[in-house]
Amino acid sequence: MSRTKSFAPRAAVVATLLAASLATATPASAAGPVSGTWGDNPMLCATSSCVKNGNVVRMWQTILHGDDLYDDIDGVFGPNTAAATVKWQKAHGLGNDADGWVGPNTWNKAYSWVTAHHYATVPGEGSHYTWSWNGYESVYFIKASTTGVWEFNSDIDSTWRTATW
């Protein structure tokens, strides 16, 4: 058997194993906690090309609830969340980008909106933010001082959740 013939099957096995490992590798944008300034958060929308369920969607729905645009905080980005998102985008000066998708421009605007409502910094815990539309504190956010990870809750279920995607 020549060297060329014995090399071909080995090369095929190596190529197959490499392809399989790449297909199962975790993508660079793997799930993780929401931290930083949110511009690198995943795109949210109702189509299959975006994140459409989970705690990061709940976080977005909590922001919508804080502006009296949404009350069904269920963690599913469906047509009602998309419609409320368009209203939020228009109300916050993103009229040209009011498409019902939560991408970098909307995330950055939301971060600015939330952090404009700072009310306390608790040593060892982090920065607290809250606002409401009805005279009662209806949404709450905390950015952990040691990790930068965000937590949130609302008056709907009062459950603290870590913002993850």
C-alpha positions in Angstrom: 0.0 0.0 0.0 1.4 3.4 -1.0 1.7 6.3 1.4 -0.9 8.3 -0.5 -3.5 5.6 -0.1 -2.9 5.2 3.6 -3.0 8.9 4.2 -6.4 9.5 2.5 -8.5 7.5 5.0 -6.7 9.1 8.0 -7.2 12.6 6.5 -10.9 11.8 6.0 -11.3 10.7 9.7 -9.5 13.8 10.9 -11.7 16.0 8.7 -14.8 14.3 10.0 -13.8 14.7 13.6 -12.9 18.3 13.1 -16.2 19.1 11.4 -18.1 17.4 14.2 -16.2 19.3 16.9 -16.8 22.6 15.2 -20.5 21.8 14.8 -20.9 21.2 18.5 -18.7 24.0 19.7 -20.2 26.8 21.7 -20.6 29.9 19.6 -18.8 33.1 20.6 -22.1 34.7 21.6 -23.0 31.8 24.0 -25.5 32.4 26.7 -24.3 34.3 29.7 -25.3 37.1 32.1 -26.3 40.5 31.0 -23.5 42.9 32.1 -21.9 46.1 31.0 -23.8 48.7 29.0 -26.1 46.2 27.2 -25.1 47.2 23.6 -23.7 43.7 23.2 -26.8 42.0 24.4 -28.4 39.6 21.9 -30.9 40.8 19.4 -34.5 40.1 20.5 -37.3 39.6 18.0 -40.2 37.3 17.2 -38.4 35.4 14.4 -36.1 32.4 14.5 -33.0 34.5 13.9 -33.1 36.2 17.3 -33.4 35.3 21.0 -37.1 35.1 21.6 -37.4 33.6 25.1 -35.7 33.6 28.5 -34.7 36.0 31.2 -33.2 38.6 28.8 -36.7 38.8 27.2 -38.3 39.1 30.7 -35.8 41.9 31.4 -36.9 43.7 28.2 -40.6 43.2 29.1 -39.9 44.6 32.5 -38.5 47.7 30.9 -41.7 47.9 28.7 -43.8 47.5 31.9 -42.0 50.3 33.6 -43.3 52.6 30.8 -46.9 51.2 31.1 -46.6 49.5 27.7 -46.7 45.8 28.7 -48.0 43.7 31.6 -47.5 40.1 30.4 -44.0 39.4 31.6 -43.7 35.8 30.4 -40.2 35.7 28.9 -41.6 35.1 25.4 -40.9 37.7 22.6 -44.1 37.4 20.6 -46.2 39.8 18.5 -47.5 41.7 21.6 -43.9 42.3 22.9 -42.9 43.4 19.4 -45.8 45.9 19.2 -45.0 47.3 22.6 -41.3 47.5 21.5 -42.3 49.7 18.6 -44.2 52.0 20.9 -41.2 52.1 23.3 -38.8 52.8 20.5 -40.9 55.7 19.2 -41.4 57.1 22.7 -37.7 57.1 23.3 -36.6 58.8 20.1 -35.8 55.8 18.0 -38.5 56.5 15.4 -36.2 55.6 12.5 -35.3 52.3 14.2 -38.8 51.5 15.4 -39.0 48.0 14.0 -40.1 46.0 17.0 -36.6 44.3 17.3 -34.4 45.0 20.3 -30.9 45.5 18.7 -27.9 47.5 19.8 -29.5 50.9 19.4 -32.6 49.9 21.4 -30.4 48.2 24.1 -28.2 51.2 24.4 -31.2 53.5 24.7 -32.7 51.2 27.3 -29.4 51.2 29.3 -29.4 55.0 29.3 -33.0 55.0 30.4 -32.6 52.6 33.2 -29.4 54.1 34.5 -31.0 57.6 34.5 -33.2 56.3 37.3 -30.5 55.6 39.9 -31.7 56.0 43.4 -29.1 54.3 45.7 -25.8 52.6 45.8 -25.7 49.9 48.5 -22.1 49.0 49.6 -21.3 45.4 48.8 -24.5 45.0 46.7 -24.5 47.5 43.9 -26.4 50.3 42.2 -30.2 50.4 42.5 -32.5 51.8 39.8 -36.3 52.2 39.9 -39.1 54.1 38.2 -42.8 53.9 37.6 -45.6 55.2 35.5 -48.3 55.1 38.1 -46.8 56.8 41.2 -45.7 53.4 42.7 -42.3 51.9 42.1 -43.1 49.3 39.5 -39.8 48.1 38.2 -36.4 47.6 39.9 -33.0 46.9 38.6 -29.7 46.3 40.5 -26.3 46.2 38.9 -24.0 44.1 41.1 -21.0 46.1 42.3 -18.5 43.1 42.1 -19.6 41.4 38.9 -21.5 44.1 36.9 -24.3 41.5 36.4 -27.9 42.9 36.4 -30.9 41.7 38.3 -34.4 42.9 37.9 -38.0 42.5 39.1 -41.4 44.2 38.8 -44.6 44.7 40.8 -46.2 42.0 38.7 -44.5 39.0 40.3 -41.8 40.5 42.7 -39.4 37.8 41.8 -35.7 38.8 41.5 -34.2 37.4 38.4 -30.6 37.5 37.1 -30.6 38.9 33.6 -29.2 36.1 31.4 -29.5 35.1 27.8 
